[in-house]
């Protein structure tokens, strides 16, 4: 069978949504990381020492998951670019689904950017948390992290092959970088890229020092979004930040709207439940896995996170959130709006 077109995948994504299957999958390609971020402990995860899935397993797993329809698949980690075979993994997933990558950008080159887009990458997010290079480097634990992230944006902005391929800047919102967001959104705009916000969560390290405690945070983020046409974060998602930081958002749809596959193929309702999997993609029948996730979701009362993989996806199950996000999913416009932001 020939690979599906972008329109074909989006039609199948609608089938996934209507059929009640998860739309969003975080598929961990590795837990290894070349950074030592103080607000994330994944780089020290024991899974980083385990054998990782092969390209052949991604081919098989992608086809099995496609029985439910097409999905938005985050090829995550760790640092995905540590996998030298990442373009082959993207090609395997892109046959059926809409793959994207979140990376610190340090290992990105012009050739790799071109290979990833030619393999069918739907989108890529570059992590940039601070406008000040020295501050970003300190938080990420690597000298030159900011400069290499900006260089990665340059490579990716030039390498896009099809109009549906998108480029994002992703900032982790912490206690001291709210005032940096305007300059970061401007940097994204200069590269014809979208801008998105990821809230820090103490689930990663058990350390709340980096959690944003700014009062009226939702109002400030919505005002920030109104100033910048290239901000992609769903307004419903942003409107819940205050609740998320003060007791948590209830009604988590982990296992129904989104789920996680770890670096050895274990399937869990979310990445933070990876030590309590419902099964394994390569040993269990995929429809049984979906059924088990629905069962696990029924007893899930977690209110601990408001990650993008939860909040952005759950926005699509709210009428207003769906209305605001649907155009970005349905139409092949990977480039950010050309209209100049209001400074």
N, C-alpha and C positions, 0 to 999 in steps of 0.2 A: 504494500500500500504506500502511495506517495505521502510525504509529510503534509499535514493540514496547512491551509493558508491561515493568515491572521484572522480573517473573517470567519473561517470555519471553526477555529479554536474559540472565538468569542461566542459563536452560536452554541457550541458545546458547553462553554462556561455557563450560559444561561440554563442549559439542560441540567447542569450540576446543581445550580441554585434552586431551580424549580423542583428537582428531585429530592431535595433535602440532604444532599451530600455536602461535605466540607468544600468550600471554594478555595481555601488558602492552605498551603502546606509549607511548613518550614522543614526543609530536607537538609540535614547537616552533612556536608561533604567531608568535613574534618573538624576536630576540636583543637588541632594545633593552631598556634598563633605566633606571629613574629612581634607582637606588641605586648606590653605589660601594663594595661590600663588599670588604674587604681580603683575604678568603679565596676570592674568586671573580672570575675575569676575564671572564666572559661579557659584562658590560656594555661591555667594550672589544673585543668580537669584530667582525671585519670583516663577518661576515654581517649585522650590524645595519644596514648601509648598503645591503643588497640589497632588491629588491622582494619583498614578502611574499605568501604564498598568499591568494587571494581566498576569500570565502565560498562561491562557486560551486565552487571547487576542493575545499574541505572537503566539500561535498555529494557531489561525484563520488568523492573519495578514500574517504570513509566507506562509501559503498555498495560500492566495490570491495573494501575490506578485509573487509566483511561476508560475502564469499564463503567465508571461512574460519570464520565464526562471529562471535560478539560478543567484544569485547575491553574490558579496562580501559584507558582512554585518558587519559593525563596531558597536558592542554593546557598546555604549559610554555614556558619561555623562559630568559633574559630575564624581563621582567615582563609576564605575559599581560594585565593590566588596561590596559596602554598601547594595546591594540587596542580602539577604540571599538565595533567590531562583534563583540566577544567573545560577547555573548548569541546572536547569529545563528550564530556558529561552534559554540557549545555546542548549539544547536538542531539543526544539521546533523549533528553527531556523535551526539547523543542519540537520533536516530531508530533507530540500530542498536546503539549501544554504551553503555558506562557511563563518561561523561566526568567528570573532576575537574580541579581547578585548584589549583596551589600559587602563592601570592602573598605579597608582603611586606605587603599590606593597605593601603598608603598611599593608594591611589586608590579604595578601597571606599566606597560610599555606601549608604544605606538603599534607595534606588531601584534601584541596580545589583544589590545582593544579591537583591532580589525578582525582578528580571529574569532573573538567572542561574538561580535555582532554578525559576522558571516555565518557562525554556527547557529544563529537564530535567537540570540539573547533578546528578550523582550525589553529589559531595562536593567540599569545598574545604579546603585546608590553609593556615593562616596561619603564617608564619615568625616565631618568637620564640626567641631564643637565650639571653637573659639575663633574670633577674628584675629586675636594676637597670636602669632606663630609660637612664641616661647611658651605661652600658657597652654596651647593645644599640645605641644610637644611634652610638657611636664605631665599633663593628665594622661597622655597616651603612653608615656614611658619610653619614648624613642625620639632622639634628636633628629630633626629634619622631617618629622611626620607631617607637619602642616605643608611644607614646601612640596613634598612628594604627592600629597593629596591634591593640591592645586595643579600639579603637573599631570596627574591622572585625569583630572577634569579636562585639561587641554587635549590630551590624547583621545579621550572618549568623545568629546564634542566634535572632533574632526572625523572620527571613524564611523559614525552612524551611517548605516547602509540603506535602511528603509525608514519611511516617515513614521511608522508606528513605534520605532524604538525610542525609548525615553532615557533621559539622564536626570538623576536627582542628586542634590546635596542633602545629607541627613545629619541633623544635629541632635545629640543626646542632651535633653534639657536637665540641667543640674542647678545647684543652689546659687551659682555665681555667673551664669552665662546668658541670662535673659536679655541683657542689654546688648549682647553680641548678635542677636538674631537678625536685626535689620541689615547689618553689614554682610552677614553670611548670605542672606537672601539676595542682596545686591551682587555678591560674587557669583551666586548661582545664575542670576539673570545675565550676567556678562558672558556666561558660557552656554546661554540658551537652555538652561536646565531648570527643573522644578526644585522646590525646597520643601522638605518634610521635617517634622519634629518627632523625636522618640523620647518619651519620658523615662528618666532613670527609675529603676526599681531595686529596692534593697534585697529582693530575692536572689540577685546575682551573687552578692557577697555577704549579706546579712548586715551590711554597714549602711547606716542612714545618713552619714555625713554629707553625701553628695545630693541628697534628695532636695528638690526645689520646694521651699516653704513660702514662696512669695504669696502674699494675700491677693485675692481677686485674680488669680492666675488665669482662669478661663477667659475673663473679660479682656485681659491684656493680650492673650494669644489670639482671640477673635479680632481685636483691633489691629494687631500685627498682620493677620491674614488679610484684612480689608485694605491695608496699605500696599500689599505686594501681590499682584496678579499671578505670580508664578508659585505662590504657596499652594501646595497640593493637599496638605493635611485637611481631612474632612471637618467641616465646622461642628458637626455633631460630636466627633472625636475630641476636638479641642474644648468643646463646651463642658465636658465631663472631667477635665483635669483637676478642677478644684475638689470635686467629689472623690476622685481617685486618690488624692493626697490627704484626704481627711476621712478615712474610714473605708474607702474602696467602693468600686462600682459593682453592684450585684448582678445576678443573672448571666454569669459567664457562659458562653456558648462553645467553650473548648470541647472538641470531640464531635461537634455538630457543624460549626461554621469553619473551624480551622483545627489543625492537628500538627503533630511533629513526628518526623522519622529521624532517629539518631544515626551516628556514623557507622553503625554496624547493622542497621535495618530494623531496629526495634521501634514499634509504633506506640505512641502515647498521645493522650488528648492535648497535651501542650509540652513545650520544651522543659518547663519546670517540673513536669511529671515524668520525665524520661527514666527515672529509676523505678517507675511503676508502670511498665508497658502492658498493653493489652495483647501483644503478640509481636510477630516478626514478619516483615513484608516478604521475605524469601522462604519462610517455612509455613505460613498460614494463608488460607484462601482470603483474598482481598475483601470480598463481600462480608465474610465473617468478621474481619477486622473493623469494618464500618459499623456492623451491628454491635460489637463489643464496645466501641467508642461511644455509641449512643447510650448504651447501658451505663457506662462510667459517667457520662455527662449528666445523667439524671440525678446522681448523688453528689455532684460537684457544687460546693457552696463557696468556692474560693473567691476572695475579693482583693487579692494581694497585688495584682498587676494591672496596668493599663497600657501594655506594650502596643505598638502599631499592629502586630499580628493579631491582637485581640480587638482593640478599639476601632481601627480602620475597617476591619471586616465586619464587626458588629454594627457599624454605621450603615452598612448595606441592608440591614434587617430593620431599619427605622425609615419610615416614609420620607422624612426630610433628608436624612443622610443618603438614602438611595438616590433621591432626586439630584442632590449636589454632586454625587460621584459617578453616576451612570455615564455622563458624556465622556469622562476620562477613560472609562473602560471600553465603551462601544466604538468610539471614533478613533481612527488611526492618526492621532496627532501627538506624536511623542515629544515634540518640541514645546517648550514653555511658551506662554503667550508673548507676542512681540511687543505689546503695549508696555511702555515704560512704567516702572513702579512709581508710586507717589512717595517722595522722600519727605 
